[in-house]
Amino acid sequence: MSQQKILGLMKSAKVLVDFKEKKIESLQRENLELKSKLSKLETFIIELTDEDCPKEYKQIVLKELQECQN
């Protein structure tokens, strides 16, 4: 195999590795966002199950949940 073909393959491999690294970074960011949303929802559940939870707070939680769906 010629040196030029080898260099071409190496460049192609680098492009592919760079793409995969960007994809991994993107997935890691998305995963962090989802974990944050999950934590927030878990907190809401705990607070809403409290017998002393005010109705006003329940309305705030409903609004937050609607925003999470968008």
C-alpha positions, -999 to +999 in steps of 0.1 A: +000+000+000+014+034-009+022+060+017-004+083+002-032+057+007-020+052+043-021+089+050-056+091+035-068+062+057-053+079+087-071+112+080-103+093+075-098+075+108-091+108+126-123+123+112-143+093+124-127+094+158-134+131+161-170+125+151-174+098+177-158+120+204-183+148+196-212+123+197-200+110+231-198+145+245-232+153+232-247+122+248-230+129+281-245+164+281-279+151+274-275+124+301-266+151+326-296+171+317-319+141+320-304+132+354-310+167+366-347+166+355-351+132+371-337+146+404-361+175+402-391+153+396-381+130+425-380+160+447-414+170+436-429+136+443-414+136+478-427+171+485-462+165+470-467+134+492-463+155+523-496+159+540-488+196+547-480+204+511-499+237+502-521+239+472-502+268+459-471+247+457-489+220+439-498+246+412-462+256+409-452+219+405-478+215+378-464+244+359-429+230+362-440+196+350-457+212+320-425+231+312-405+198+315-427+182+288-417+209+263 
